[in-house]
């Protein structure tokens, strides 16, 4: 094992991999905030970075980017835009209720729990 830090491209890829791994575990009908996703992926307070990375996903990505919302359940993609309408349609198809461009995080928020043996 070496004691030198990861090269920058390796570090960036490791962060993306951690993000995508957690994103893939969010169940249908549940949502998280950008900040919560960053924290769950071990990335600290990187909410803006998470948003930037998700905005760069290829159009045919199979990752469930639509389950990630702004703080307090706010939909951050504007209504009337193709991506905003797609997010709303995907969430509604999963049974997530949207009211005034917000999702009730108490009802639909994902809170993973650690299982003890």
C-alpha positions as CSV (number, residue, x, y, z in Angstrom):
1,X,0.0,0.0,0.0
2,X,1.3,3.4,-0.9
3,X,1.0,6.5,1.2
4,X,0.6,9.0,-1.6
5,X,-2.8,10.5,-2.4
6,X,-4.9,9.4,-5.4
7,X,-4.2,11.3,-8.6
8,X,-6.8,13.9,-9.4
9,X,-8.6,11.9,-12.2
10,X,-8.6,8.8,-9.9
11,X,-10.0,10.8,-7.0
12,X,-12.7,12.3,-9.1
13,X,-13.7,8.9,-10.4
14,X,-13.8,7.5,-6.9
15,X,-16.1,10.3,-5.8
16,X,-18.4,9.7,-8.8
17,X,-18.4,6.0,-8.1
18,X,-19.4,6.5,-4.5
19,X,-22.2,8.9,-5.6
20,X,-23.6,6.5,-8.2
21,X,-23.5,3.6,-5.8
22,X,-25.7,5.3,-3.3
23,X,-27.9,6.8,-5.9
24,X,-28.5,3.3,-7.2
25,X,-29.9,2.2,-3.8
26,X,-32.6,4.8,-3.4
27,X,-35.9,2.8,-3.8
28,X,-38.7,3.8,-6.1
29,X,-41.1,6.2,-4.5
30,X,-38.4,7.6,-2.2
31,X,-36.3,10.8,-2.6
32,X,-33.2,12.4,-1.1
33,X,-31.8,15.9,-1.2
34,X,-28.5,16.7,-3.0
35,X,-26.9,17.3,0.4
36,X,-28.2,14.0,1.9
37,X,-26.9,12.1,-1.1
38,X,-23.5,13.7,-0.7
39,X,-23.4,12.8,2.9
40,X,-24.6,9.2,2.4
41,X,-21.9,8.7,-0.3
42,X,-19.2,9.9,2.2
43,X,-18.6,13.2,0.3
44,X,-19.3,15.6,3.2
45,X,-21.1,18.8,2.3
46,X,-20.9,18.5,-1.5
47,X,-24.5,19.2,-2.5
48,X,-23.5,21.5,-5.3
49,X,-21.0,19.1,-6.6
50,X,-23.6,16.3,-6.6
51,X,-26.0,18.6,-8.6
52,X,-23.3,19.3,-11.1
53,X,-22.4,15.7,-11.6
54,X,-26.0,14.6,-12.0
55,X,-26.6,17.4,-14.6
56,X,-23.7,15.9,-16.6
57,X,-25.2,12.4,-16.8
58,X,-25.8,11.1,-20.4
59,X,-29.4,11.4,-21.5
60,X,-29.7,7.6,-21.7
61,X,-28.4,7.1,-18.1
62,X,-30.2,4.4,-16.2
63,X,-29.4,6.1,-12.9
64,X,-32.4,7.4,-11.0
65,X,-31.4,11.1,-11.0
66,X,-35.0,12.1,-10.7
67,X,-35.1,11.0,-7.0
68,X,-32.7,13.7,-6.0
69,X,-34.2,17.0,-4.9
70,X,-33.2,20.3,-3.5
71,X,-33.3,21.2,0.2
72,X,-36.6,20.6,1.9
73,X,-38.0,18.6,-1.0
74,X,-37.9,21.4,-3.5
75,X,-37.8,20.3,-7.2
76,X,-34.8,22.2,-8.6
77,X,-35.5,21.5,-12.3
78,X,-37.9,24.1,-13.6
79,X,-41.4,23.2,-14.5
80,X,-42.0,23.4,-18.3
81,X,-38.5,22.4,-19.2
82,X,-37.9,18.9,-20.7
83,X,-35.8,17.7,-17.8
84,X,-38.2,19.3,-15.2
85,X,-41.2,17.6,-16.8
86,X,-39.4,14.3,-17.0
87,X,-38.5,14.5,-13.4
88,X,-42.1,15.2,-12.4
89,X,-43.5,12.5,-14.6
90,X,-41.0,9.9,-13.2
91,X,-41.7,10.8,-9.6
92,X,-45.5,10.7,-10.1
93,X,-45.2,7.3,-11.8
94,X,-43.5,6.1,-8.6
95,X,-46.3,7.4,-6.5
96,X,-44.5,10.5,-5.2
97,X,-46.9,13.4,-4.7
98,X,-45.8,16.8,-5.8
99,X,-47.4,20.0,-4.5
100,X,-46.2,23.5,-5.3
101,X,-43.0,22.1,-6.8
102,X,-42.2,20.4,-3.5
103,X,-42.2,16.8,-2.2
104,X,-43.1,16.0,1.4
105,X,-39.8,14.7,2.7
106,X,-41.5,13.3,5.8
107,X,-43.6,11.1,3.6
108,X,-41.3,10.3,0.6
109,X,-37.9,11.0,2.0
110,X,-35.5,8.0,2.1
111,X,-33.9,7.3,5.4
112,X,-31.7,4.2,5.1
113,X,-31.1,2.5,8.4
114,X,-28.2,0.4,9.5
115,X,-29.0,-3.1,10.4
116,X,-27.2,-4.6,13.4
117,X,-26.5,-8.3,13.6
